[in-house]
């Protein structure tokens, strides 16, 4: 009799165990843990002390980058002298402009005044394009007002498979946007390009007088 009763007791304990509310709590915890891991890896990072690029602005920069990089030539300004480009575009924008020669592996495709975002509510940028094989890099210079009171010291991130590295000064917002169909252009490489030009822009910004935008002057 004991031999036949033991399996029945074990089955009863197993059946009651399934009704134990702790099992439900454990399952819920596993689901929440999985959601937390997914959120960590797939959501945009947030750092209150140094926020990421606003989502809409990042999307607008990427859209402009992709559109202009698809052109065979981007010479809105017929000049390849980076000092002259920075001077001329800086006068129009009222901010120091990120215009610099990259290393010899990159080919300059030109500089132009390009809208970022909706034509009515967007901003005009100084936009330089470089190419290396199938890799592309954009240097964007925009007034700080494009951030809508978000304050960014220095940040880098992946957005829509594009590496972005940006920084802000008192007067301007600057972003290096990269792309490559095979993902060979990394966020680290784009960050290095940003770090090469940031000190010069920061120094120029300290000498920049306060100015207001005059979009009507742009071609």
Residue frames as a rotation matrix with the C-alpha (Angstrom) as fourth column:
UNK 1
0.565 0.825 0.000 0.00
0.825 -0.565 0.000 0.00
0.000 0.000 -1.000 0.00
UNK 2
0.399 -0.480 -0.781 2.81
0.186 -0.792 0.582 2.46
-0.898 -0.377 -0.226 0.75
UNK 3
-0.646 -0.696 0.315 4.30
0.417 0.024 0.908 1.83
-0.640 0.718 0.275 -2.65
UNK 4
-0.243 0.633 0.735 1.06
0.925 -0.076 0.372 2.72
0.291 0.770 -0.567 -4.42
UNK 5
0.702 0.584 -0.408 0.40
0.692 -0.695 0.196 5.76
-0.169 -0.420 -0.892 -2.20
UNK 6
-0.059 -0.822 -0.566 3.79
0.496 -0.517 0.698 7.38
-0.867 -0.239 0.438 -2.73
UNK 7
-0.787 -0.207 0.582 3.35
0.617 -0.289 0.732 8.19
0.017 0.935 0.355 -6.44
UNK 8
0.201 0.934 0.295 -0.12
0.830 -0.322 0.456 9.56
0.521 0.153 -0.840 -5.68
UNK 9
0.590 -0.041 -0.807 1.30
0.621 -0.615 0.485 11.86
-0.516 -0.787 -0.337 -2.99
UNK 10
-0.513 -0.847 -0.142 4.03
0.489 -0.424 0.762 13.05
-0.706 0.321 0.632 -5.34
UNK 11
-0.546 0.393 0.740 1.50
0.738 -0.192 0.647 13.75
0.396 0.899 -0.186 -8.09
UNK 12
0.556 0.795 -0.241 -0.65
0.807 -0.447 0.386 15.65
0.199 -0.409 -0.890 -5.59
UNK 13
0.224 -0.553 -0.802 2.31
0.514 -0.632 0.579 17.78
-0.828 -0.542 0.143 -4.52
UNK 14
-0.784 -0.519 0.341 3.18
0.535 -0.285 0.795 18.54
-0.315 0.806 0.501 -8.15
UNK 15
-0.152 0.824 0.546 -0.42
0.827 -0.197 0.527 19.47
0.542 0.531 -0.651 -8.92
UNK 16
0.700 0.386 -0.600 -0.61
0.688 -0.591 0.422 21.77
-0.192 -0.709 -0.679 -5.91
UNK 17
-0.214 -0.893 -0.396 2.73
0.601 -0.440 0.667 23.26
-0.770 -0.096 0.631 -6.88
UNK 18
-0.617 0.021 0.787 1.29
0.745 -0.308 0.592 24.44
0.255 0.951 0.175 -10.15
UNK 19
0.443 0.863 0.242 -1.29
0.656 -0.496 0.569 26.42
0.611 -0.094 -0.786 -8.17
UNK 20
0.124 -0.482 -0.867 1.36
0.899 -0.316 0.304 28.03
-0.421 -0.817 0.394 -5.99
UNK 21
0.950 0.312 0.005 1.20
0.286 -0.865 -0.411 31.82
-0.124 0.392 -0.912 -6.62
UNK 22
0.332 -0.898 -0.287 4.97
-0.241 -0.375 0.895 32.03
-0.912 -0.228 -0.342 -6.23
UNK 23
-0.272 -0.403 0.874 5.33
0.704 0.536 0.466 30.20
-0.656 0.742 0.138 -9.53
UNK 24
0.567 0.566 0.599 3.27
0.820 -0.457 -0.344 32.91
0.079 0.686 -0.723 -11.22
UNK 25
0.894 -0.286 -0.345 5.38
-0.133 -0.904 0.406 35.63
-0.428 -0.317 -0.847 -9.66
UNK 26
-0.055 -0.966 0.252 8.55
0.096 0.247 0.964 33.92
-0.994 0.077 0.079 -10.83
UNK 27
-0.064 0.099 0.993 7.20
0.961 0.273 0.035 33.70
-0.268 0.957 -0.113 -14.38
UNK 28
0.885 0.433 0.170 6.23
0.461 -0.865 -0.197 37.38
0.061 0.253 -0.966 -14.31
UNK 29
0.578 -0.745 -0.333 9.69
-0.188 -0.518 0.834 38.27
-0.794 -0.420 -0.439 -13.07
UNK 30
-0.266 -0.681 0.682 11.26
0.554 0.471 0.687 36.40
-0.789 0.560 0.252 -15.96
UNK 31
0.334 0.488 0.806 9.04
0.939 -0.247 -0.239 38.28
0.082 0.837 -0.541 -18.44
UNK 32
0.985 0.037 -0.169 9.95
0.072 -0.975 0.209 41.62
-0.157 -0.218 -0.963 -16.87
UNK 33
0.203 -0.979 -0.005 13.63
0.006 -0.004 1.000 40.72
-0.979 -0.203 0.005 -16.93
UNK 34
-0.212 -0.225 0.951 13.40
0.883 0.372 0.285 39.88
-0.418 0.900 0.120 -20.61
UNK 35
0.715 0.529 0.457 11.65
0.668 -0.709 -0.226 43.19
0.205 0.467 -0.860 -21.30
UNK 36
0.819 -0.442 -0.367 14.34
-0.099 -0.739 0.667 45.04
-0.566 -0.510 -0.648 -19.38
UNK 37
-0.165 -0.909 0.384 17.12
0.357 0.308 0.882 43.40
-0.920 0.282 0.273 -21.39
UNK 38
0.012 0.250 0.968 15.32
1.000 0.009 -0.014 44.21
-0.013 0.968 -0.250 -24.66
UNK 39
0.932 0.363 0.018 14.77
0.362 -0.932 0.033 47.81
0.028 -0.024 -0.999 -23.58
UNK 40
0.476 -0.824 -0.308 18.43
-0.002 -0.351 0.936 48.17
-0.879 -0.445 -0.169 -22.64
UNK 41
-0.419 -0.751 0.510 19.70
0.457 0.311 0.834 46.98
-0.785 0.582 0.213 -26.00
UNK 42
-0.370 0.325 0.870 17.09
0.923 0.021 0.384 48.39
0.107 0.945 -0.308 -28.36
UNK 43
0.760 0.633 -0.144 15.94
0.647 -0.759 0.077 51.68
-0.060 -0.152 -0.987 -26.81
UNK 44
0.335 -0.632 0.699 17.78
0.223 -0.667 -0.711 54.95
0.915 0.394 -0.082 -27.25
UNK 45
-0.219 -0.476 -0.852 20.13
0.928 0.168 -0.332 55.58
0.301 -0.864 0.405 -24.31
UNK 46
0.620 0.446 0.646 19.29
0.191 -0.884 0.428 58.44
0.761 -0.142 -0.633 -21.99
UNK 47
-0.271 -0.723 -0.636 21.77
0.929 -0.023 -0.369 60.30
0.252 -0.691 0.678 -19.83
UNK 48
0.702 0.691 -0.174 20.14
0.712 -0.674 0.199 63.18
0.020 -0.263 -0.965 -17.94
UNK 49
0.362 -0.633 -0.685 23.50
0.240 -0.646 0.724 64.92
-0.901 -0.427 -0.082 -17.46
UNK 50
-0.596 -0.537 -0.597 24.30
-0.480 -0.358 0.801 64.71
-0.644 0.764 -0.044 -21.19
UNK 51
0.335 0.888 0.315 21.23
-0.256 0.408 -0.876 63.88
-0.907 0.213 0.364 -23.34
UNK 52
-0.388 -0.347 0.854 21.36
0.671 0.529 0.519 62.11
-0.632 0.775 0.027 -26.67
UNK 53
-0.988 0.076 -0.137 20.56
-0.152 -0.686 0.712 63.88
-0.040 0.724 0.689 -29.93
UNK 54
-0.213 0.975 0.066 16.79
-0.577 -0.071 -0.814 64.50
-0.788 -0.212 0.578 -30.11
UNK 55
-0.217 0.139 0.966 15.20
0.412 0.911 -0.038 61.71
-0.885 0.390 -0.254 -32.16
UNK 56
0.786 0.593 0.175 13.62
0.420 -0.304 -0.855 64.01
-0.453 0.746 -0.488 -34.76
UNK 57
0.621 -0.629 -0.469 16.84
-0.685 -0.725 0.065 65.95
-0.381 0.281 -0.881 -35.26
UNK 58
-0.359 -0.769 0.529 18.88
-0.369 0.637 0.677 62.76
-0.857 0.047 -0.512 -35.63
UNK 59
0.089 0.497 0.863 16.40
0.642 0.634 -0.431 61.48
-0.762 0.592 -0.263 -38.20
UNK 60
0.936 0.272 -0.222 16.50
0.051 -0.731 -0.681 64.78
-0.348 0.626 -0.698 -40.13
UNK 61
0.209 -0.947 -0.244 20.31
-0.784 -0.312 0.537 64.76
-0.584 0.079 -0.808 -40.18
UNK 62
-0.429 -0.338 0.838 20.37
0.071 0.912 0.404 61.19
-0.901 0.233 -0.367 -41.47
UNK 63
0.495 0.708 0.503 17.80
0.615 0.124 -0.779 61.98
-0.614 0.695 -0.375 -44.15
UNK 64
0.865 -0.235 -0.444 19.80
-0.410 -0.841 -0.352 64.99
-0.291 0.487 -0.824 -45.36
UNK 65
-0.131 -0.965 0.226 23.03
-0.637 0.257 0.726 62.99
-0.759 -0.049 -0.649 -45.24
UNK 66
-0.234 0.088 0.968 21.59
0.425 0.905 0.020 60.14
-0.875 0.416 -0.249 -47.33
UNK 67
0.777 0.609 0.158 20.03
0.427 -0.326 -0.843 62.53
-0.462 0.723 -0.514 -49.84
UNK 68
0.734 -0.528 -0.427 23.16
-0.621 -0.776 -0.108 64.61
-0.274 0.344 -0.898 -50.42
UNK 69
-0.220 -0.878 0.426 25.53
-0.539 0.473 0.697 61.64
-0.813 -0.076 -0.577 -50.45
UNK 70
0.191 0.361 0.913 23.56
0.535 0.742 -0.405 60.11
-0.823 0.565 -0.051 -53.29
UNK 71
0.938 0.121 -0.325 24.52
-0.158 -0.686 -0.710 63.07
-0.309 0.717 -0.624 -55.51
UNK 72
0.605 -0.760 0.238 27.57
0.742 0.429 -0.515 62.80
0.290 0.488 0.823 -57.78
UNK 73
-0.546 -0.756 0.361 28.72
0.549 -0.648 -0.529 66.26
0.634 -0.091 0.768 -56.61
UNK 74
0.360 0.660 -0.660 27.85
0.930 -0.194 0.313 68.45
0.078 -0.726 -0.683 -53.64
UNK 75
-0.682 -0.718 -0.135 29.54
0.721 -0.692 0.040 71.72
-0.122 -0.070 0.990 -54.57
UNK 76
0.577 0.815 0.053 26.95
0.816 -0.578 0.012 74.34
0.040 0.036 -0.999 -53.70
UNK 77
0.764 -0.503 -0.405 29.97
-0.327 -0.842 0.429 76.48
-0.556 -0.196 -0.808 -52.90
UNK 78
0.914 -0.405 0.013 32.51
0.188 0.396 -0.899 76.29
0.359 0.824 0.438 -55.71
UNK 79
0.262 -0.847 0.463 35.53
-0.831 -0.442 -0.338 76.09
0.491 -0.296 -0.819 -53.45
UNK 80
0.657 -0.123 -0.744 37.73
0.294 0.950 0.102 73.37
0.694 -0.286 0.660 -51.98
UNK 81
-0.516 -0.785 0.343 39.67
0.003 -0.402 -0.916 75.69
0.857 -0.472 0.209 -49.68
UNK 82
-0.013 0.593 -0.805 38.46
0.817 0.470 0.333 74.68
0.576 -0.654 -0.491 -46.22
UNK 83
-0.643 -0.242 -0.726 39.54
0.654 -0.666 -0.358 77.91
-0.397 -0.706 0.587 -44.56
UNK 84
-0.949 0.306 -0.071 37.61
-0.294 -0.784 0.547 79.89
0.112 0.540 0.834 -47.15
UNK 85
-0.322 0.862 -0.390 34.59
0.230 0.472 0.851 77.60
0.918 0.185 -0.350 -46.83
UNK 86
-0.193 0.201 -0.960 34.58
0.973 0.163 -0.162 78.02
0.124 -0.966 -0.227 -43.06
UNK 87
-0.853 -0.192 -0.486 34.89
0.293 -0.945 -0.142 81.79
-0.433 -0.263 0.862 -43.37
UNK 88
-0.845 0.533 -0.043 32.20
-0.334 -0.463 0.821 82.25
0.417 0.709 0.569 -46.02
UNK 89
-0.146 0.840 -0.523 29.66
0.320 0.540 0.778 79.88
0.936 -0.054 -0.347 -44.50
UNK 90
-0.420 -0.080 -0.904 30.40
0.907 -0.010 -0.420 81.13
0.025 -0.997 0.076 -40.99
UNK 91
-0.990 0.071 -0.125 29.48
-0.072 -0.997 0.003 84.68
-0.125 0.012 0.992 -42.03
UNK 92
-0.489 0.855 -0.173 26.10
-0.410 -0.050 0.911 83.50
0.770 0.516 0.375 -43.35
UNK 93
0.069 0.532 -0.844 25.29
0.480 0.724 0.495 81.17
0.874 -0.439 -0.206 -40.47
UNK 94
0.395 0.027 0.918 26.61
-0.578 -0.769 0.271 83.41
0.713 -0.638 -0.289 -37.72
UNK 95
0.837 -0.202 0.508 28.49
-0.339 0.537 0.772 80.51
-0.429 -0.819 0.381 -36.09
UNK 96
-0.312 -0.943 -0.119 31.88
-0.810 0.198 0.552 78.86
-0.497 0.268 -0.826 -36.56
UNK 97
0.695 0.559 -0.451 31.61
-0.718 0.553 -0.422 76.23
0.013 0.618 0.786 -39.30
UNK 98
0.266 -0.548 0.793 33.08
-0.227 0.764 0.604 72.75
-0.937 -0.341 0.079 -39.12
UNK 99
0.974 -0.060 -0.218 35.13
-0.210 0.112 -0.971 72.70
0.082 0.992 0.097 -42.34
UNK 100
0.192 -0.942 0.275 38.33
-0.767 0.030 0.641 70.72
-0.612 -0.334 -0.716 -42.31
UNK 101
0.101 -0.272 -0.957 40.28
-0.820 0.522 -0.234 68.34
0.563 0.809 -0.170 -44.49
UNK 102
0.836 0.147 0.529 40.05
-0.426 0.780 0.457 64.71
-0.346 -0.608 0.715 -43.43
UNK 103
-0.057 -0.931 0.359 42.92
-0.240 0.362 0.901 62.29
-0.969 -0.035 -0.244 -43.88
UNK 104
-0.546 -0.347 -0.763 44.09
-0.740 -0.227 0.633 61.42
-0.393 0.910 -0.133 -47.38
UNK 105
-0.910 0.238 0.340 41.82
0.315 0.929 0.193 58.38
-0.270 0.283 -0.920 -47.67
UNK 106
0.037 0.986 -0.164 38.74
0.646 -0.148 -0.749 60.63
-0.763 -0.078 -0.642 -47.95
UNK 107
-0.724 -0.162 0.670 37.67
0.661 -0.442 0.607 62.49
0.198 0.883 0.427 -51.09
UNK 108
-0.642 0.471 -0.605 35.91
0.080 -0.743 -0.664 65.83
-0.763 -0.475 0.439 -50.66
UNK 109
-0.440 0.582 0.684 32.61
0.898 0.294 0.328 66.00
-0.010 0.758 -0.652 -52.56
UNK 110
-0.501 0.168 0.849 31.85
0.287 -0.893 0.346 69.63
0.816 0.417 0.399 -51.77
UNK 111
-0.788 0.267 -0.554 30.12
0.490 -0.272 -0.828 71.99
-0.372 -0.925 0.083 -49.36
UNK 112
-0.553 0.680 0.482 26.65
0.268 -0.403 0.875 73.46
0.789 0.613 0.041 -49.59
UNK 113
-0.765 0.484 0.425 23.89
-0.633 -0.446 -0.633 75.18
-0.117 -0.753 0.648 -47.60
UNK 114
-0.658 0.510 -0.554 21.38
0.075 0.777 0.625 72.41
0.749 0.369 -0.550 -46.87
UNK 115
0.010 0.737 0.675 18.08
-0.868 -0.328 0.372 72.46
0.496 -0.590 0.637 -44.97
UNK 116
-0.906 -0.184 -0.381 17.78
0.039 0.861 -0.507 70.02
0.422 -0.474 -0.773 -42.08
UNK 117
-0.618 0.769 -0.165 14.18
0.445 0.169 -0.879 69.16
-0.648 -0.617 -0.447 -41.33
UNK 118
0.285 0.862 0.419 11.01
0.914 -0.113 -0.389 70.69
-0.288 0.494 -0.820 -42.68
UNK 119
-0.373 -0.483 0.792 11.61
0.777 -0.630 -0.018 73.72
0.508 0.608 0.610 -44.89
UNK 120
0.363 0.610 0.704 9.20
0.102 -0.778 0.620 75.86
0.926 -0.153 -0.345 -42.85
UNK 121
0.938 0.075 0.340 10.39
-0.321 -0.189 0.928 74.96
0.134 -0.979 -0.154 -39.36
UNK 122
0.700 -0.710 -0.072 13.82
0.714 0.700 0.037 73.49
0.024 -0.077 0.997 -40.11
UNK 123
0.594 -0.614 -0.520 17.26
-0.160 -0.723 0.672 75.06
-0.789 -0.316 -0.528 -40.10
UNK 124
0.876 -0.422 -0.234 19.89
-0.259 -0.002 -0.966 75.73
0.407 0.907 -0.111 -42.73
UNK 125
0.736 -0.660 0.153 23.14
0.188 0.416 0.890 73.89
-0.650 -0.626 0.430 -42.18
UNK 126
0.193 -0.794 -0.577 26.66
-0.980 -0.188 -0.068 74.18
-0.055 0.578 -0.814 -43.47
UNK 127
0.751 0.227 0.620 27.05
-0.241 0.969 -0.063 70.70
-0.615 -0.102 0.782 -44.93
UNK 128
-0.073 -0.839 -0.539 30.30
-0.993 0.013 0.114 69.14
-0.089 0.543 -0.835 -46.14
UNK 129
0.887 0.408 0.218 30.36
-0.368 0.908 -0.201 65.68
-0.280 0.098 0.955 -47.75
UNK 130
-0.232 -0.964 -0.128 33.29
-0.948 0.194 0.252 63.24
-0.218 0.180 -0.959 -47.97
UNK 131
0.861 0.485 -0.154 33.52
-0.509 0.830 -0.230 59.78
0.016 0.276 0.961 -49.55
UNK 132
-0.352 -0.923 0.156 35.84
-0.897 0.380 0.226 56.81
-0.267 -0.060 -0.962 -49.22
UNK 133
-0.993 0.111 -0.037 34.96
0.084 0.893 0.442 53.87
0.082 0.436 -0.896 -51.44
UNK 134
-0.259 0.966 0.001 31.35
0.387 0.103 0.916 53.18
0.885 0.238 -0.401 -50.38
UNK 135
-0.127 0.156 -0.980 31.66
0.980 -0.132 -0.148 55.00
-0.152 -0.979 -0.136 -47.09
UNK 136
-0.007 0.183 0.983 30.30
0.420 -0.892 0.169 58.54
0.908 0.414 -0.071 -46.64
UNK 137
-0.335 -0.109 -0.936 30.73
0.923 -0.238 -0.302 61.19
-0.190 -0.965 0.180 -43.98
UNK 138
0.302 0.466 0.832 28.86
0.513 -0.815 0.270 64.46
0.804 0.345 -0.485 -43.48
UNK 139
-0.721 -0.429 -0.544 30.00
0.693 -0.446 -0.567 67.41
0.000 -0.786 0.619 -41.39
UNK 140
0.204 0.883 0.422 26.99
0.695 -0.434 0.573 69.43
0.689 0.177 -0.703 -40.24
UNK 141
-0.885 -0.345 -0.313 27.14
0.466 -0.646 -0.604 72.86
0.006 -0.680 0.733 -38.59
UNK 142
-0.012 0.960 0.280 23.87
0.605 -0.216 0.766 74.28
0.796 0.178 -0.578 -37.25
UNK 143
-0.318 -0.028 0.948 22.82
-0.545 -0.813 -0.207 77.00
0.776 -0.582 0.244 -34.81
UNK 144
-0.989 -0.141 -0.053 22.38
-0.033 0.548 -0.836 75.78
0.146 -0.824 -0.547 -31.23
UNK 145
-0.448 0.889 0.095 18.68
-0.810 -0.359 -0.464 76.71
-0.378 -0.285 0.881 -31.40
UNK 146
-0.170 0.361 -0.917 18.11
-0.690 0.621 0.372 73.53
0.703 0.696 0.144 -33.42
UNK 147
-0.804 -0.230 -0.549 18.34
0.168 0.797 -0.580 71.61
0.570 -0.558 -0.602 -30.13
UNK 148
0.160 0.947 0.280 15.27
-0.090 -0.268 0.959 73.33
0.983 -0.179 0.042 -28.65
UNK 149
0.331 -0.105 0.938 16.91
-0.860 -0.442 0.254 73.92
0.388 -0.891 -0.236 -25.26
UNK 150
0.978 -0.198 -0.063 18.40
0.207 0.918 0.339 70.41
-0.009 -0.345 0.939 -25.02
UNK 151
0.562 -0.826 0.045 21.99
-0.823 -0.552 0.138 70.75
-0.089 -0.115 -0.989 -23.85
UNK 152
0.957 -0.290 0.017 24.51
0.286 0.930 -0.232 68.31
0.051 0.227 0.973 -25.33
UNK 153
0.472 -0.870 -0.142 28.17
-0.458 -0.380 0.804 68.40
-0.753 -0.315 -0.578 -24.34
UNK 154
-0.423 -0.588 -0.690 29.49
-0.906 0.301 0.299 65.57
0.032 0.751 -0.659 -26.49
UNK 155
0.182 0.587 0.789 27.72
-0.497 0.747 -0.441 62.40
-0.848 -0.312 0.428 -27.60
UNK 156
-0.661 -0.283 -0.695 27.94
-0.745 0.355 0.565 59.52
0.087 0.891 -0.446 -30.05
UNK 157
-0.144 0.711 0.688 25.33
-0.389 0.599 -0.700 56.96
-0.910 -0.369 0.190 -30.98
UNK 158
-0.978 -0.001 0.208 24.01
0.179 0.501 0.847 54.60
-0.105 0.865 -0.490 -33.64
UNK 159
-0.190 0.948 -0.255 20.74
-0.266 -0.300 -0.916 55.66
-0.945 -0.107 0.309 -35.23
UNK 160
0.795 0.582 -0.169 19.10
-0.344 0.203 -0.917 53.90
-0.499 0.787 0.362 -38.19
UNK 161
0.654 -0.625 0.425 22.39
0.693 0.721 -0.005 52.07
-0.303 0.298 0.905 -38.85
UNK 162
0.488 -0.512 0.707 24.22
0.243 -0.698 -0.673 55.42
0.839 0.500 -0.216 -39.09
UNK 163
-0.015 -0.542 -0.840 27.03
1.000 0.008 -0.023 56.32
0.019 -0.840 0.542 -36.67
UNK 164
0.577 0.236 0.782 26.61
0.254 -0.962 0.103 59.87
0.776 0.139 -0.615 -35.31
UNK 165
-0.109 -0.609 -0.785 29.04
0.994 -0.077 -0.078 61.88
-0.013 -0.789 0.614 -33.19
UNK 166
0.349 0.409 0.843 28.05
0.459 -0.859 0.226 65.38
0.817 0.308 -0.487 -32.08
UNK 167
-0.443 -0.377 -0.814 28.89
0.890 -0.296 -0.348 68.23
-0.110 -0.878 0.466 -29.75
UNK 168
0.609 0.707 0.359 27.48
0.692 -0.695 0.195 71.59
0.387 0.130 -0.913 -28.80
UNK 169
-0.690 -0.721 -0.060 29.02
0.674 -0.610 -0.416 75.01
0.263 -0.328 0.907 -28.16
UNK 170
-0.586 0.461 -0.667 27.45
0.292 -0.648 -0.704 78.22
-0.756 -0.607 0.245 -26.92
UNK 171
-0.285 0.427 -0.858 26.37
-0.697 -0.707 -0.120 79.18
-0.658 0.564 0.499 -30.44
UNK 172
-0.114 0.145 -0.983 26.33
-0.946 0.286 0.152 76.00
0.303 0.947 0.105 -32.52
UNK 173
0.451 0.221 0.865 25.48
-0.426 0.905 -0.009 72.34
-0.785 -0.364 0.502 -32.79
UNK 174
-0.081 -0.634 -0.769 27.87
-0.996 0.077 0.042 70.14
0.032 0.769 -0.638 -34.78
UNK 175
0.465 0.325 0.823 27.40
-0.405 0.905 -0.128 66.58
-0.787 -0.274 0.553 -35.94
UNK 176
-0.595 -0.606 -0.529 29.42
-0.794 0.339 0.505 64.07
-0.127 0.720 -0.682 -37.94
UNK 177
0.461 0.792 0.400 27.12
-0.586 0.610 -0.533 61.58
-0.666 0.011 0.746 -39.66
UNK 178
-0.633 -0.741 -0.225 28.48
-0.692 0.410 0.594 58.46
-0.348 0.532 -0.772 -41.33
UNK 179
0.582 0.784 0.216 27.13
-0.591 0.590 -0.550 55.65
-0.559 0.193 0.807 -43.47
UNK 180
-0.626 -0.667 -0.404 28.32
-0.773 0.461 0.436 52.51
-0.105 0.586 -0.804 -45.24
UNK 181
0.248 0.825 -0.507 26.19
-0.853 0.434 0.289 49.78
0.459 0.361 0.812 -46.85
UNK 182
0.202 -0.239 -0.950 28.29
0.110 0.969 -0.221 47.03
0.973 -0.060 0.222 -45.27
UNK 183
0.967 0.252 -0.033 28.57
0.072 -0.146 0.987 48.62
0.244 -0.957 -0.159 -41.84
UNK 184
0.280 -0.948 -0.151 32.34
0.845 0.318 -0.431 48.99
0.457 -0.007 0.890 -42.19
UNK 185
-0.381 -0.355 0.854 32.30
-0.037 -0.917 -0.398 52.61
0.924 -0.183 0.336 -40.97
UNK 186
-0.157 0.255 -0.954 32.16
0.860 0.509 -0.005 52.31
0.485 -0.822 -0.299 -37.20
UNK 187
0.853 0.507 0.129 30.99
0.347 -0.732 0.586 54.69
0.391 -0.455 -0.800 -34.53
UNK 188
0.477 -0.767 -0.430 34.53
0.571 -0.101 0.815 54.77
-0.668 -0.634 0.390 -33.17
UNK 189
-0.423 -0.642 0.639 35.87
0.901 -0.225 0.370 56.05
-0.093 0.733 0.674 -36.51
UNK 190
0.187 0.584 0.790 33.20
0.570 -0.719 0.397 58.75
0.800 0.377 -0.467 -36.67
UNK 191
0.909 0.115 -0.401 33.93
0.412 -0.388 0.824 59.74
-0.061 -0.915 -0.400 -33.09
UNK 192
-0.022 -0.992 -0.120 37.61
0.811 -0.088 0.578 60.19
-0.584 -0.085 0.807 -33.95
UNK 193
-0.370 -0.058 0.927 36.67
0.789 -0.547 0.280 62.54
0.491 0.835 0.249 -36.82
UNK 194
0.683 0.678 0.271 34.55
0.384 -0.649 0.656 64.60
0.621 -0.345 -0.704 -34.43
UNK 195
0.742 -0.420 -0.522 37.31
0.522 -0.126 0.844 64.76
-0.420 -0.899 0.126 -31.84
UNK 196
-0.253 -0.884 0.394 39.75
0.953 -0.158 0.257 66.05
-0.165 0.441 0.883 -34.45
UNK 197
-0.388 0.147 0.910 37.65
0.496 -0.799 0.341 69.13
0.777 0.583 0.237 -35.28
UNK 198
0.545 0.751 -0.372 35.98
0.707 -0.173 0.686 69.84
0.450 -0.637 -0.626 -31.93
UNK 199
0.043 -0.544 -0.838 38.86
0.861 -0.406 0.308 71.74
-0.508 -0.734 0.451 -30.26
UNK 200
-0.866 -0.395 0.307 39.18
0.500 -0.696 0.515 74.19
0.010 0.599 0.800 -33.16
UNK 201
-0.179 0.895 0.409 35.44
0.406 -0.312 0.859 74.87
0.896 0.320 -0.307 -33.21
UNK 202
0.509 0.361 -0.782 35.29
0.847 -0.047 0.529 75.27
0.154 -0.931 -0.330 -29.45
UNK 203
-0.390 -0.740 -0.548 38.11
0.760 -0.595 0.263 77.83
-0.520 -0.314 0.795 -29.55
UNK 204
-0.858 0.103 0.502 36.47
0.329 -0.641 0.694 79.76
0.394 0.761 0.516 -32.40
UNK 205
0.107 0.992 -0.074 33.14
0.662 -0.015 0.749 79.76
0.742 -0.129 -0.658 -30.56
UNK 206
0.110 -0.130 -0.985 34.64
0.939 -0.311 0.146 81.58
-0.326 -0.941 0.088 -27.59
UNK 207
-0.781 -0.465 -0.417 35.47
0.295 -0.863 0.411 84.49
-0.551 0.198 0.810 -29.90
UNK 208
-0.634 0.598 0.491 32.09
0.628 0.027 0.778 84.39
0.452 0.801 -0.393 -31.66
UNK 209
-0.913 0.390 0.117 29.80
-0.399 -0.798 -0.451 87.37
-0.083 -0.459 0.885 -31.01
UNK 210
-0.400 0.858 0.321 26.14
0.322 0.460 -0.827 86.67
-0.858 -0.227 -0.461 -30.32
UNK 211
-0.878 0.146 -0.455 24.19
-0.472 -0.412 0.779 86.60
-0.074 0.899 0.431 -33.55
UNK 212
-0.056 0.914 0.403 20.70
-0.296 0.370 -0.881 85.76
-0.953 -0.169 0.250 -34.73
UNK 213
-0.491 -0.118 0.863 19.73
0.606 0.666 0.436 83.70
-0.626 0.737 -0.255 -37.72
UNK 214
-0.078 0.464 -0.882 18.74
-0.624 -0.713 -0.320 85.38
-0.777 0.526 0.345 -40.97
UNK 215
-0.174 0.037 0.984 17.48
0.371 0.928 0.031 82.49
-0.912 0.371 -0.175 -43.10
UNK 216
0.814 0.577 -0.065 16.32
0.175 -0.350 -0.920 84.80
-0.554 0.738 -0.386 -45.86
UNK 217
0.366 -0.757 -0.541 19.93
-0.798 -0.555 0.236 85.47
-0.479 0.345 -0.807 -46.80
UNK 218
-0.347 -0.567 0.747 20.61
-0.161 0.821 0.549 81.85
-0.924 0.070 -0.376 -47.73
UNK 219
-0.638 0.073 -0.767 20.52
-0.770 -0.075 0.633 80.75
-0.012 0.994 0.104 -51.34
